[in-house]
Amino acid sequence: AQKITQTQPGMFVQEKEAVTLDCTYDTSDQSYGLFWYKQPSSGEMIFLIYQGSYDEQNATEGRYSLNFQKARKSANLVISASQLGDSAMYFCAMREGRANYGQNFVFGPGTRLSVLP
Amino acid sequence: DADVTQTPRNRITKTGKRIMLECSQTKGHDRMYWYRQDPGLGLRLIYYSFDVKDINKGEISDGYSVSRQAQAKFSLSLESAIPNQTALYFCATSAGNLLGTQYFGPGTRLTVL
């Protein structure tokens, strides 16, 4: 079974608009972490944002926020005020278990975001 | 300078050849990883190492081997390359802290003919 599901292979958004990229996850662990990475066309993987399973507040990093709904097992990425440079592949990932005791890190298949001028 | 470096950045080789991909990091992290990326499949874990004496197989280790020469160096070998090992390979590192955020190198694009 897929541990990370990203149901949107591709998304389009108009410049300056907000966009939500979906991510659902599957784990039986109580302690886990959720991550979003950006991969521009140049290929590198850029860490964007992290949400811990025990964090009560949704994570935010500049224009990125993570809409964490634990009961639904979803961790959607919201990008506000999209910019042309946001066009990239976006990967949701999960770390199962406690990081300092070892970890299993899995990635979703990704969503390709295209920002239109 | 980049915190995580990979060499080579691009490599074309022939079926049956032995290939080594190298990764170095200056982040001071104990943990290092090798992933491969194929279109539509995201990243899949090949091997990971939590310290110099600790090597673990990931999801798709068959056909690969690794060596952790030092805390800062982790190399991936393809003993006898085959065409379906054509992919983008990433090295990553993480600290053994609460978050476990992984930081990636720039990737190595490998083509096996």
Contacts between the chains, C-beta under 8 A, distances in Angstrom:
chain1	res1	chain2	res2	distance
A	4	B	42	7.7
A	33	B	99	6.2
A	33	B	100	6.0
A	35	B	101	6.6
A	35	B	102	7.6
A	37	B	104	7.7
A	43	B	88	6.6
A	43	B	106	6.8
A	43	B	107	4.9
A	43	B	109	7.7
A	44	B	104	6.6
A	44	B	106	5.1
A	44	B	107	6.6
A	45	B	43	7.8
A	45	B	90	6.3
A	45	B	92	7.7
A	45	B	104	3.8
A	45	B	107	7.7
A	46	B	104	7.9
A	47	B	101	5.8
A	47	B	102	7.4
A	47	B	103	6.4
A	47	B	104	7.9
A	50	B	99	5.6
A	50	B	101	5.9
A	52	B	98	7.4
A	52	B	99	7.3
A	91	B	42	6.0
A	91	B	43	7.1
A	93	B	43	8.0
A	93	B	102	7.9
A	95	B	100	4.7
A	98	B	98	7.7
A	99	B	94	7.4
A	99	B	96	6.7
A	99	B	97	6.3
A	99	B	98	5.9
A	99	B	99	6.2
A	99	B	100	2.9
A	100	B	96	5.0
A	100	B	97	6.2
A	100	B	98	6.5
A	100	B	100	7.8
A	102	B	50	6.8
A	103	B	94	7.9
A	103	B	100	5.2
A	105	B	33	7.4
A	105	B	45	6.7
A	105	B	100	7.3
A	105	B	102	6.3
A	106	B	45	7.8
A	107	B	42	4.1
A	107	B	43	4.4
A	107	B	44	7.7
A	108	B	42	5.6
A	109	B	40	6.0
A	109	B	41	6.3
A	109	B	42	4.7
A	110	B	42	5.5
